[in-house]
């Protein structure tokens, strides 16, 4: 490929993407069974409880994982001790916030579970961030696989024996618990280099703080948005629709996100700059997949449960948001590699403030659709700032949205609407058409995509390209 950093990022990103695929497949299997065993209302309640814990962990530690990955990649053992200590401290803060936020829900479920989830999520994030910085991508995949398996088996098992809403809650608790335990075991070999360079504590915390607004803004709808919507609406079913729609959206976001996440420690260590190419390749893979879902979003949600079909427009808006989100993420990774703290903070604040201003009033006025619209607008507003750090950002955005619209509308929705084409076939046509349009628009050549796939396959199979 074009550079060693680009090839290594694709290789490392393959493990992260495979981990996200496993997470998504296990997650979908989990909800597919859970929603049928305990009902959509219970899923909404469990989603709100988990979201309360997620909100707490995000409020306590947003930006921690990215900062740890960058600092460990740049400074090795000098950042290990500080990373683990800060993880424990922020985990304690997350625990307290989780108890407070969980207590604000009126679903009759103990706030203890929200607090426990928050603490474990922060600790797990810190340990997995260390592994990311050490480029231990295979270990990250194995930990994710085991954690997801534990979530699936425990959650479904408890649902079968009749624990109701507690089944999905305990299942979700298993995921960060396993991640924290196995993450600690995985970094044990690096503890001989354990140091705490207190001279760097200010620089470390400032990098965490600089990433805080963007990471918080990225999770504010998935966790805080679901929690806020639960408080505003008090409707368990609508909360469940938003939560499941965001889960599907984040699964798609993993396509470009895995490549860009892997690129940070690799580029930091090697002084490379693969971010623009990875951003383009990620969107070239994302656009056809997104088109395949946008053709029939209600049908996709209906596969999980017929009660979720009303969330089709919500899922569509969230998926449209992924193109600007990916562009912003590419810029954020480049700025982290550069250590450009002020630019990181400014870009993140623009996104976060937009989301905070819009999410509650739009959710009150338009329900779940308003919450999704707030997410879309919040990803568009910072683009003028982001374009100063990544040439051609708007051109890439226009190409991606054009591919998405053309392949989903002309090749999918119109044949399904007027020719009676079954939705699975219409969806497949949209994906195929999207790939052709990716090539014709020069967003990425098919040869580039095949080369990236070759690198990924050889990496996972243990061979060399």
Buried (B, 14 or more C-beta within 10 A) or exposed (E): BEBEBBBBBBBBBBBBBBBBBBBBEBBBEBBBBBBEBBBBBBBBBBBBBBBBBBBBBBBBBBBBBBBBBBBBBBBBBBBBBBBBEBBEBBBBBBBBBBBBBBBEBEBEBBBEBBBBBBBBBBBBBBBBBBBBBBBBBBBBBBBBBBBBBBBBBBBBEBBEEEBBBBBBBBBBBBBBBBBBBBBBEBBEEBEEEBBBBEEBEEBBBBBBBBBBBBBBBBBBBBBBBBBBBBBBBEBBBBBBBBBBBBBBBBBBBBBBBBBBBBBBBBBBBBEBBBBBBBBBBBBBBBBBBBBBBBBBBBBBBBEBBEBBBBBBBBBBBBBBBBBBBBBBBBBBBBBBBBBBBEBBBBBBBBBBBBBBEBBBEBBEEBBBBBBBBBBBBBBBBBBEBBBEBBEEBBEBBEBBBBBBBBBBBEBBBBBBEEEEBEBEEBBBBBBBBBBBBBBEBEBBEEEBBEBBEEBBEBBBEEEEE
